[in-house]
Amino acid sequence: MKFRLNMFTNYNCILLIYNIYNKNYLNKSQIYAINCCLTWIVFYTFHLSLLVDSNSFKRIREKNDISYLTFHSGNIILHIIPYCFVLYYPANDIYFINGIQSACLNLLWSFISSKGTMDLSNIYISVTKNQQIKLYFISITSGLISPIIYNNFIL
């Protein structure tokens, strides 16, 4: 197994650690509000990828040559724990603009990482163009809906 830094989940976790270290989750930090939306993007895009490709988890494990246990342990550490954290410690003020900013950051990272093609198969797994569109839809929708959910059901 080879560790690769340029994965969106890693950047999200690094930003979350920064926010925890600086106690931004305790104040009205807009960086933390964006981080909450990014965490939703990471969590839902990863887990809903199973709806787009029912073998996606297996294919990711095979591509990275990791065991079932290692894969799901990583899922818990990189996706589930950060998501639970931002639910337990929601941003004090989270606005729709934070969802837009998070979706734009995700798309910008995708554009830069794919050298303009928006095809992330070198980083993750190869998918069809139709599946790719569905995953981007899930990603953008997750970022945009998170402030609405926070403001109406969590805060």
N, C-alpha and C positions, 0 to 999 in steps of 0.2 A: 504494500500500500504506500502510495506516494502522497504526501501532504501538498495541497495546492492552495495558495493564499488567495488567488483571484477567483473567489467564489462569493457571490453576493451575501450569502449567509455569514461568512466570516467577517465581512465588513460590518454587517448589522450587529454581530456579537461584540466586535471591537468597540463600536459606538455605544452599545449598551453598557459595557464595562466602564467606558469613559464616563457615562452618565451616572452610574452607580458610584464610582470613585469620587466624582465631584458632587455627589448628592443632588444631582439635577432632578431626580424623580421626586424630591421633596418640595420643590419650588415651582414657579411658573415658567420653567425653561421651555422655549420653543424647540430647541434641539431635541429635548426628550420627547416632546409631542410628536415630532417627525419620526423619531426612533420608534415610538409606539406604533405608528402607522407602518413603518418599514417592517417591524416584527410581524404584524398581521400579514403583510405581503409575503414574507418568507414562509411563515407557518402555513397559510392557506394554499399558496402556490405549490409548495412541496407536497402537502397531504392530498390536495385535490388533483394532483398529477395522476393519481390512481384512476380517476374518472376519465382522464384523457387517454391513458395507456395503462391498462390493468397490470402490466408486467414492468412498470417503470421502476419500482423498488428493486425487483430482481435484476433488472438490466443495470441499474446503478451499482448494485453489489458486485455483479460480474465484471463491469468495466473497471471498477476500482480494486478488484480482487480482495474483497473483504467478506468476512463471515456474516451470517445472519445476526448473531449477537452483537458484533462490532457495529454493524449498520444501524441496528435499532438503538444501541447505546448512544451512538452519535446523534441519532434523531432526537432522542430525549434531551441530550445536552445542548445541541445546537438549535433545535426548533421548539420543543415543548417547554423546557424550563424558561427560556426567554419570553415565550408567549404567556406563560403563567405569571411571570414577574410583571409584565406590563398590564396584565389584568388585575393583579393584586395591588400594584402601585400605579394606577392610571395617572396620566398627565393631568395636572390641575386645570389647565386650560388647553383644550384641543379643538382646533378649528378645521373647517373644510379645506382651507388653504394648506394645512399641514398634510392632509391626504393628497392634495394635488402635488405638493412638493415631494412627498415620498414616492408617488408614482413617477414623477419626472426624474428623480434620482435613480430609480430602478431602471427606467428606460435609457437614461444617459449611460449608466454602467453597462447595460446590454449593448448599446451602440458602440461604446469604446472597446469593450471586451471582444466583440465580434468583428471589429474593424469595419463597422458600418453595415454589416449584412443582417444583423439581428438574429443570426443563427448561432445558438449557443451549444451546438452539438460537440464542439471540441472541449468545452468546459463540463457539460453535463452528459446527456445521452442524445443520440440523434433521434429526431422526431420528424413526422411529416409536416409540411407547411400548414395544413389544417390543424394539426395538433399544436403547432407552435402558436398559431393565432388564438386558439382556445386558452393556452397557458398565459399568453400576454393579457387576454381578457380577464382571466382569473386574477392575475397580478394587479392590474390597474383597478379592477373593481374592489379588490381587497383593500387597497390603499385608500380609495375614495370613500368606501362605506365605513371604514373604521371610526372616523370622527363622529359620524351619525350614530353609530352603535354606542360609542362612549358617552355622548351627550344625552342620549335618550334612555339608555339602559344600565350604564355602569356608573357614571358620576352622580 
